[in-house]
Amino acid sequence: MAQSQPGLYITSSPNGETADLAPETRLRLRQLIDCLPDVPARLRVMGHALLDAGLTDLALECFGRALLADDLDDATHLGLVRTYLQKGNRNQAVAHLEIAISLRPEMRDLRVILAELLCNSRHLRRALDQLAQVLSDEPSHAGARRGLATILQACITRSANVTRENVLQATPIVPAQIAPGPVAPAAIRLVPMQTDPAPSGGVMVWQNHAASQIEVKKHNSPTRAWYWSEPAHPAIRS
């Protein structure tokens, strides 16, 4: 089984197919692919060449045929990782990368690449598990230590953002009212709402007749009501 190069599978072309080929040229390439024998190594070579040319759909056909010939070939799964990353399908890339890791668990660099993909997808806990596996086997692994530092920085940033949102939500909003006065709508001023001071120096009295006092609570009876009475009112004079 051929050794694979993990560094080849981080793509810088996420927009899929980039080469602009004439229909007859594409047809000839497809015929060339069909003429290849079902040998995974030869199909993989053609697939990576097509990826370098930006022909992701044709490359997918090559790696697909190689997978049908041998679905336990880790290099084929890694070729599909590169293909799906170039097509922008991160979920499929992660799935094939996990299969490749299960087939070649001793290749720690693959776990670091998987952690990077999971971190970019905001699956920090799964990414941390992959890096922990690498560091438990090789504590000085440079790639895993850099990946761990990246995850810690992402956690710190997320925690700071959550704290800032909680502070903003907990900040009390002071109610406001429109200030009185003949002002134009464009010049409406908002002032803090103030509560009316509690009245002092008087009592509530139950009157049988309407007077000039301020009515606080009126019952159904039109001749009897609660009134606020000042000290000088006849009903409370000594």
Phi, psi and omega per residue, in radians:
M1 nan 2.242 -3.022
A2 -1.270 2.549 3.064
Q3 -1.268 2.425 3.133
S4 -1.824 2.791 -3.139
Q5 -1.924 1.774 -3.060
P6 -1.044 -0.516 -3.086
G7 -1.151 -0.224 -3.115
L8 -1.356 -0.182 -2.901
Y9 -1.829 0.156 2.947
I10 -1.705 1.920 -3.002
T11 -1.639 2.674 3.066
S12 -1.957 0.219 -3.134
S13 -2.226 1.399 -3.065
P14 -1.435 0.024 -3.016
N15 -1.612 0.176 3.095
G16 1.437 -2.506 -3.014
E17 -1.188 2.238 -3.097
T18 -2.026 -0.408 -3.095
A19 -1.341 2.449 3.135
D20 -1.883 1.771 -3.077
L21 -1.895 2.584 3.020
A22 -1.211 2.621 -3.111
P23 -0.961 -0.675 -3.122
E24 -1.213 -0.588 3.091
T25 -1.179 -0.743 3.102
R26 -1.112 -0.682 3.107
L27 -1.090 -0.728 -3.140
R28 -1.162 -0.662 3.089
L29 -1.128 -0.702 3.138
R30 -1.146 -0.665 3.081
Q31 -1.143 -0.643 3.102
L32 -1.126 -0.704 3.110
I33 -1.121 -0.729 -3.123
D34 -1.134 -0.471 -3.133
C35 -1.394 -0.218 -3.131
L36 -1.229 2.483 3.082
P37 -1.241 2.823 -3.135
D38 -1.392 1.066 3.093
V39 -1.959 1.999 -3.038
P40 -0.935 -0.715 -3.095
A41 -1.068 -0.766 -3.111
R42 -1.234 -0.663 3.102
L43 -1.161 -0.632 3.120
R44 -1.162 -0.708 3.122
V45 -1.040 -0.806 3.110
M46 -1.113 -0.692 -3.133
G47 -1.084 -0.773 3.131
H48 -1.185 -0.610 3.087
A49 -1.124 -0.709 3.112
L50 -1.169 -0.624 3.076
L51 -1.127 -0.710 3.108
D52 -1.068 -0.526 3.123
A53 -1.508 -0.040 3.140
G54 1.445 0.243 -3.124
L55 -1.702 1.323 -3.017
T56 -1.216 -0.603 -3.119
D57 -1.159 -0.759 3.103
L58 -1.190 -0.645 3.095
A59 -1.098 -0.654 3.129
L60 -1.110 -0.618 3.077
E61 -1.111 -0.723 3.135
C62 -1.109 -0.861 -3.123
F63 -1.189 -0.550 3.080
G64 -1.127 -0.735 3.087
R65 -1.147 -0.695 3.114
A66 -1.103 -0.644 3.133
L67 -1.200 -0.635 3.083
L68 -1.144 -0.592 3.125
A69 -1.267 -0.626 -3.136
D70 -2.719 1.759 -3.104
D71 -1.432 -0.004 3.087
L72 -1.854 0.300 3.109
D73 -1.568 1.928 -3.086
D74 -1.120 -0.578 -3.133
A75 -1.124 -0.606 3.086
T76 -1.161 -0.741 3.097
H77 -1.102 -0.650 3.101
L78 -1.192 -0.593 3.042
G79 -1.119 -0.645 3.077
L80 -1.219 -0.556 3.042
V81 -1.039 -0.848 3.141
R82 -1.091 -0.703 -3.121
T83 -1.106 -0.834 -3.098
Y84 -1.216 -0.565 3.045
L85 -1.133 -0.691 3.132
Q86 -1.212 -0.467 3.074
K87 -1.473 -0.158 3.135
G88 1.520 0.213 3.139
N89 -1.725 1.526 -3.050
R90 -1.221 -0.618 -3.099
N91 -1.107 -0.774 3.100
Q92 -1.162 -0.627 3.102
A93 -1.101 -0.758 3.119
V94 -1.094 -0.704 -3.118
A95 -1.084 -0.803 -3.135
H96 -1.247 -0.551 3.091
L97 -1.169 -0.663 3.089
E98 -1.136 -0.634 3.075
I99 -1.149 -0.744 3.124
A100 -1.090 -0.643 3.109
I101 -1.176 -0.666 3.108
S102 -1.156 -0.514 3.107
L103 -1.432 -0.511 -3.134
R104 -2.294 1.201 -3.068
P105 -1.135 -0.323 -3.131
E106 -1.355 -0.198 -3.136
M107 -1.505 1.586 -3.043
R108 -1.195 -0.493 -3.139
D109 -1.078 -0.506 3.112
L110 -1.152 -0.632 3.097
R111 -1.165 -0.618 3.106
V112 -1.151 -0.729 3.097
I113 -1.111 -0.733 3.107
L114 -1.091 -0.715 3.112
A115 -1.082 -0.664 3.119
E116 -1.133 -0.728 3.117
L117 -1.153 -0.718 3.134
L118 -1.189 -0.635 3.113
C119 -1.139 -0.710 3.114
N120 -1.154 -0.471 3.115
S121 -1.584 0.132 3.108
R122 1.193 0.467 2.999
H123 -1.763 1.224 -2.982
L124 -1.183 -0.615 -3.101
R125 -1.170 -0.749 3.097
R126 -1.139 -0.679 3.096
A127 -1.100 -0.708 3.132
L128 -1.120 -0.641 3.102
D129 -1.085 -0.717 3.131
Q130 -1.128 -0.777 -3.139
L131 -1.184 -0.623 3.107
A132 -1.110 -0.648 3.099
Q133 -1.112 -0.725 3.131
V134 -1.155 -0.817 -3.069
L135 -1.232 -0.454 3.069
S136 -1.210 -0.539 3.106
D137 -1.513 -0.581 -3.092
E138 -2.506 1.524 -3.060
P139 -1.035 -0.414 -3.096
S140 -1.667 0.229 -3.110
H141 -1.124 2.012 -3.028
A142 -1.122 -0.761 -3.111
G143 -1.114 -0.716 3.127
A144 -1.165 -0.653 3.133
R145 -1.195 -0.676 3.070
R146 -1.138 -0.714 3.100
G147 -1.103 -0.676 3.109
L148 -1.129 -0.713 3.099
A149 -1.086 -0.660 3.114
T150 -1.136 -0.739 -3.140
I151 -1.143 -0.733 3.125
L152 -1.089 -0.700 3.113
Q153 -1.131 -0.675 3.110
A154 -1.137 -0.695 3.113
C155 -1.139 -0.707 3.127
I156 -1.118 -0.749 3.136
T157 -1.116 -0.758 3.138
R158 -1.122 -0.727 3.134
S159 -1.100 -0.699 3.118
A160 -1.122 -0.687 3.132
N161 -1.155 -0.724 3.132
V162 -1.124 -0.727 3.126
T163 -1.094 -0.723 -3.140
R164 -1.122 -0.703 3.119
E165 -1.145 -0.697 3.128
N166 -1.123 -0.672 3.119
V167 -1.128 -0.734 3.139
L168 -1.144 -0.655 3.138
Q169 -1.249 -0.513 -3.103
A170 -1.481 -0.163 -3.132
T171 -1.220 2.112 -3.112
P172 -1.189 2.499 3.107
I173 -1.725 2.062 -3.122
V174 -1.357 2.113 3.132
P175 -1.137 2.616 -3.108
A176 -2.321 2.809 3.105
Q177 -2.408 2.831 -3.142
I178 -1.331 2.242 -3.138
A179 -1.164 2.441 -3.137
P180 -1.219 2.775 3.095
G181 2.199 2.714 -3.116
P182 -1.361 1.335 3.132
V183 -1.903 2.686 3.115
A184 -1.279 2.706 -3.141
P185 -0.986 -0.610 -3.132
A186 -1.226 -0.319 -3.085
A187 -1.888 0.338 3.132
I188 -1.074 2.258 -3.131
R189 -1.874 2.437 3.075
L190 -1.744 2.199 -3.139
V191 -2.162 2.645 3.118
P192 -1.026 2.401 3.141
M193 -1.279 2.286 -3.124
Q194 -2.001 2.483 3.094
T195 -1.479 2.538 3.126
D196 -1.185 2.406 3.134
P197 -1.147 2.573 -3.141
A198 -1.169 2.355 3.140
P199 -1.168 2.607 3.132
S200 -2.397 2.704 3.073
G201 1.485 0.223 -3.135
G202 -2.534 -3.142 -3.141
V203 -2.447 2.852 3.016
M204 -1.546 2.291 -3.133
V205 -2.204 2.608 3.120
W206 -1.738 1.885 -3.019
Q207 -1.784 2.565 3.040
N208 -1.592 -0.108 -3.111
H209 -2.450 2.659 3.123
A210 -1.285 2.414 3.115
A211 -2.256 -2.996 -3.100
S212 -1.575 0.163 3.140
Q213 -1.361 3.007 -3.118
I214 -1.413 2.188 3.134
E215 -1.452 2.229 -3.118
V216 -1.755 -0.815 -3.124
K217 -2.471 2.159 -3.055
K218 -1.955 2.295 3.117
H219 -1.609 -3.093 -3.123
N220 -1.144 -0.531 -3.125
S221 -1.221 2.186 -3.115
P222 -1.303 -0.246 -3.063
T223 -1.845 -0.136 3.130
R224 -2.230 2.279 -3.091
A225 -2.765 2.836 3.037
W226 -1.466 2.336 3.116
Y227 -2.292 2.601 2.998
W228 -1.490 2.173 -3.049
S229 -2.006 2.243 3.054
E230 -1.288 2.854 -3.118
P231 -1.009 -0.513 -3.076
A232 -1.429 0.016 -3.099
H233 -1.189 2.480 -3.107
P234 -1.041 -0.442 -3.068
A235 -1.250 -0.303 -3.113
I236 -2.120 0.250 3.055
R237 -1.296 2.542 3.119
S238 -1.380 nan nan
